[in-house]
Amino acid sequence: MINFNRRFFLRIFFFSSVWFILTGVDTTSWMVGVPAVLIASGLSLMLAPPSQYQISLAGVFRFIPFFLRQSLHGGIDVMRRALSFRQLLDPGLVSYTTFLPEGSARILFANTISLLPGTLSAELHGNSVTIHTLDRGLPIWANIQGLEYHIAALMRISPEKMNNS
Amino acid sequence: MVPVKKNMDILYHSGTLLILLGLPFFLSGTVGLIRFPDIYTRLHALTKADNVGLGFVVSGLALQSGSWAVTAKLLLIWLLVLIASSASCHLIARSAMQKNIQPWTR
């Protein structure tokens, strides 16, 4: 229960920071802000119950540059294919089975696949993700495995857990 | 007084440069939307190119603003757009899959 309270206060802190960034130092805005933050924290606990995984700060700092580099590659890749005179597309569907546990880890995984170069998550069924790719010649497997390990490090998902599932 | 102003100028012009760098991404996102053959490939064009374009524009504006509060607000906006666009991209692709729309192949 103590753990649960701590999670609740963490979420209140998180949503308060979001409100503070959006509204600045205007104190009267908190008339709306306080109820909004409380409702958002309650709803978020209902919709996304606290998981057993804790976010690792070192993982976050490794994930951000990885994510920025990959999305830049993705953008340049699309630009090249959109503006080229020749047809550079060779699309197809691939299926990938992830070891990431159900919940926020898997959802973050599915969402960031769409920002990697040339891949887009089209369907998520249990631990299997259907991926649409712009070019079957791209190193899709290497990219997706890299993303998977970054997310595992981010959520402190241990290697034993990976092998079990 | 003078060095401070010079410093601001450098920030301002690097901001302009970043914004200009972002524009071709928006352009190619739209060109891709028109030129690509099916719904899936068009989703690629929109989500990836526009997110990078917005990233450049947001960082350019953040440099020009010269204020941490505005920078934080801009970054938050970018983050929210990233989440919204990747989630809606996934939902559109999923509903296309469920309607049995076959991807275009070469």
Chai-1 contact restraints between the chains, C-beta under 6 A:
chainA,res_idxA,chainB,res_idxB,connection_type,confidence,min_distance_angstrom,max_distance_angstrom,comment,restraint_id
A,I21,B,A72,contact,1.0,0.0,6.0,A-B,restraint_1
A,I21,B,K73,contact,1.0,0.0,6.0,A-B,restraint_2
A,I21,B,L76,contact,1.0,0.0,6.0,A-B,restraint_3
A,G24,B,A69,contact,1.0,0.0,6.0,A-B,restraint_4
A,S71,B,V52,contact,1.0,0.0,6.0,A-B,restraint_5
A,L72,B,V52,contact,1.0,0.0,6.0,A-B,restraint_6
A,G74,B,K48,contact,1.0,0.0,6.0,A-B,restraint_7
A,G75,B,F25,contact,1.0,0.0,6.0,A-B,restraint_8
A,G75,B,K48,contact,1.0,0.0,6.0,A-B,restraint_9
A,G75,B,A49,contact,1.0,0.0,6.0,A-B,restraint_10
A,G75,B,V52,contact,1.0,0.0,6.0,A-B,restraint_11
A,V78,B,G32,contact,1.0,0.0,6.0,A-B,restraint_12
A,V78,B,H44,contact,1.0,0.0,6.0,A-B,restraint_13
A,V78,B,A45,contact,1.0,0.0,6.0,A-B,restraint_14
A,V78,B,K48,contact,1.0,0.0,6.0,A-B,restraint_15
A,V78,B,A49,contact,1.0,0.0,6.0,A-B,restraint_16
A,M79,B,S28,contact,1.0,0.0,6.0,A-B,restraint_17
A,A82,B,S28,contact,1.0,0.0,6.0,A-B,restraint_18
A,A82,B,V31,contact,1.0,0.0,6.0,A-B,restraint_19
A,A82,B,G32,contact,1.0,0.0,6.0,A-B,restraint_20
A,A82,B,A45,contact,1.0,0.0,6.0,A-B,restraint_21
A,L83,B,S28,contact,1.0,0.0,6.0,A-B,restraint_22
A,D90,B,R106,contact,1.0,0.0,6.0,A-B,restraint_23
A,P91,B,T41,contact,1.0,0.0,6.0,A-B,restraint_24
A,P91,B,P103,contact,1.0,0.0,6.0,A-B,restraint_25
A,N111,B,S86,contact,1.0,0.0,6.0,A-B,restraint_26
A,S114,B,T47,contact,1.0,0.0,6.0,A-B,restraint_27
A,S114,B,S86,contact,1.0,0.0,6.0,A-B,restraint_28
A,S114,B,C89,contact,1.0,0.0,6.0,A-B,restraint_29
A,L115,B,S86,contact,1.0,0.0,6.0,A-B,restraint_30
A,L120,B,L43,contact,1.0,0.0,6.0,A-B,restraint_31
A,L120,B,H44,contact,1.0,0.0,6.0,A-B,restraint_32
A,L120,B,A93,contact,1.0,0.0,6.0,A-B,restraint_33
A,S121,B,H90,contact,1.0,0.0,6.0,A-B,restraint_34
A,A122,B,A93,contact,1.0,0.0,6.0,A-B,restraint_35
A,A122,B,M97,contact,1.0,0.0,6.0,A-B,restraint_36
A,E123,B,R94,contact,1.0,0.0,6.0,A-B,restraint_37
A,E123,B,M97,contact,1.0,0.0,6.0,A-B,restraint_38
A,H132,B,Y40,contact,1.0,0.0,6.0,A-B,restraint_39
A,L134,B,H44,contact,1.0,0.0,6.0,A-B,restraint_40
